[in-house]
Amino acid sequence: LTGAQDGSVRMFEWTRPQQLVCFQQAGNARVTRMYFNAQGNKCGVADGEGFLSIWQVNQTTSNPKPYLSWQCHSKTTSDFAFITSSSLVATSGQSNDNRNVCLWDTLVSSGNSLIHAFTCHDHGATVLQYAPKHQLLISGGRKGYVCIFDIRQRQILFTFQAHESAVKALALDPSEDYFVTGSAE
């Protein structure tokens, strides 16, 4: 799966030289993040205008439409994570009201899909990591802060400054004992 500054999103197969599917043509907002869900049957694409779009992967048409597309953040959606069986999605980004980490239910109408919005990360959240064993979200922000959220209780557990500049990467070890942050510095 490839995404570009021009907003195009294409899927390739290792043994074929040409694309299998063009999910999105050039001319859209720049792609900020994209993932497959754990089952491999859906892919999601976040963009610089605050949108998240999700497609079924097993499309037979050359330019399929997303089955879900909604604006998650008013300025940009920088990262997202599929939670559980992909019916719950967490997003990070930047919104005018500082609701920069959000939980969404993909099974309800777009007007009712926002489950919870966390007010955190002045100037926006840049990255997000889901810890499934502990049901936690870890987010990094533009000012170097890290927040840890309990998604069951829908509350912020911890906030601390990890870096002097924006957190650009988060990694979680498989046993969920440790996580690592990387920054712009």
C-alpha positions in Angstrom: 0.0 0.0 0.0 1.5 3.4 -1.0 0.4 6.9 -0.2 1.8 10.1 -1.6 2.0 13.9 -1.0 -0.4 14.3 -3.9 -3.0 12.2 -2.0 -2.9 9.2 -4.2 -3.3 5.7 -2.6 -2.4 2.6 -4.5 -2.1 -1.1 -3.7 0.5 -3.4 -5.3 1.3 -7.1 -5.0 4.9 -8.3 -4.7 5.0 -10.3 -7.9 3.2 -7.8 -10.2 4.8 -4.8 -11.7 1.6 -2.7 -12.0 -0.9 -1.6 -9.3 -3.8 -3.8 -8.3 -6.1 -1.0 -7.2 -6.0 2.8 -7.0 -8.0 3.6 -3.9 -7.6 7.3 -4.3 -6.4 9.5 -7.2 -4.0 12.4 -7.0 -5.5 15.7 -6.2 -6.5 15.0 -2.6 -4.8 16.1 0.7 -1.4 14.5 1.4 -1.5 11.1 3.0 -0.2 11.2 6.6 -0.6 7.6 7.6 -2.0 4.3 6.4 -2.5 0.8 7.8 -4.1 -2.5 7.2 -6.2 -3.9 9.9 -5.1 -7.0 11.8 -7.2 -9.3 9.6 -5.9 -7.7 6.4 -9.3 -7.1 4.8 -9.4 -3.4 5.4 -7.0 -0.5 4.9 -7.3 3.0 6.3 -5.8 6.3 5.1 -5.4 9.5 7.2 -4.8 12.8 5.5 -3.6 16.3 6.1 -7.1 17.8 6.0 -8.2 15.8 9.0 -10.0 12.9 7.2 -9.8 9.2 7.7 -11.1 6.9 5.0 -11.4 3.1 5.2 -11.7 0.7 2.2 -12.4 -3.0 1.9 -9.2 -4.5 0.4 -10.8 -7.2 -1.8 -12.2 -4.7 -4.3 -12.6 -5.7 -7.9 -13.1 -2.3 -9.3 -10.1 -0.2 -10.3 -11.2 3.0 -8.4 -13.3 1.8 -5.4 -15.0 4.2 -3.0 -14.2 4.0 0.7 -17.0 2.5 2.8 -16.2 5.0 5.5 -14.8 8.5 5.2 -15.2 11.2 7.9 -13.4 14.2 9.2 -11.9 13.2 12.5 -9.9 16.4 13.3 -10.5 20.0 12.1 -6.9 20.6 10.9 -5.1 17.3 10.3 -5.3 13.6 11.1 -1.7 12.5 11.7 -2.1 8.9 12.9 -4.7 6.2 13.7 -5.0 2.7 15.0 -7.5 -0.1 14.4 -8.7 -1.3 17.8 -10.0 -4.9 18.4 -11.8 -6.2 15.3 -11.5 -2.9 13.5 -15.0 -1.6 14.5 -13.3 0.8 16.9 -10.7 3.3 15.6 -8.5 5.7 17.5 -7.1 8.8 15.8 -4.6 11.5 16.6 -4.3 14.8 15.0 -5.0 18.5 15.5 -8.3 20.1 16.1 -9.3 23.7 16.9 -10.9 22.6 20.2 -7.8 20.6 21.4 -9.7 17.2 21.1 -6.6 15.8 19.5 -7.0 12.1 20.4 -10.4 10.5 19.6 -12.2 7.1 19.6 -14.6 6.3 16.8 -17.2 3.5 16.3 -17.3 2.5 12.6 -20.6 0.6 12.9 -22.8 3.7 13.6 -23.7 6.6 11.4 -20.9 9.2 10.9 -22.8 11.8 12.9 -22.8 9.5 16.0 -19.5 7.8 15.5 -17.4 9.8 17.9 -17.3 7.8 21.2 -14.9 9.9 23.1 -12.5 12.9 22.5 -9.6 13.5 24.8 -8.5 17.2 25.3 -4.8 16.9 25.2 -1.6 17.8 23.4 -1.5 21.6 22.8 -0.8 22.1 19.0 -1.8 18.5 18.2 -1.0 14.9 18.6 1.5 13.5 16.1 1.6 9.7 16.7 -0.5 7.0 18.3 0.2 3.4 19.5 -2.4 0.9 20.7 -1.5 -1.6 23.5 -4.1 -4.3 23.1 -3.2 -6.4 26.2 -3.6 -3.5 28.5 -6.3 -1.7 26.5 -4.2 1.5 26.5 -3.5 4.2 23.9 -0.2 6.0 23.9 0.1 9.3 22.0 2.9 11.7 21.3 2.5 15.4 20.7 4.1 18.4 18.9 5.5 19.8 22.2 7.3 16.5 23.2 4.6 15.2 25.6 3.4 11.6 25.8 -0.1 10.8 27.1 -1.3 7.3 28.1 -5.1 6.7 28.0 -7.2 3.9 29.4 -9.8 3.3 26.6 -12.1 1.2 28.8 -12.5 4.0 31.4 -11.9 6.7 28.7 -9.5 8.7 30.8 -6.0 10.0 30.7 -3.8 8.0 33.1 -0.4 9.7 32.7 1.1 12.7 30.9 4.8 13.5 30.8 7.3 15.3 28.7 9.6 12.9 26.9 11.3 15.3 24.5 11.9 19.0 23.8 10.5 18.7 20.3 7.7 16.8 18.6 7.3 13.1 19.2 7.5 11.5 15.7 7.5 7.8 16.5 6.2 5.3 19.1 7.1 1.6 19.3 5.7 -1.0 21.7 7.5 -4.2 22.5 5.4 -7.4 21.9 5.0 -8.1 25.7 3.9 -4.5 26.3 6.4 -4.0 29.1 8.1 -1.1 27.3 7.5 1.5 24.8 10.0 3.7 23.0 9.6 7.3 21.7 11.5 9.1 18.9 11.4 12.8 18.3 12.2 15.4 15.7 15.4 16.4 17.7 
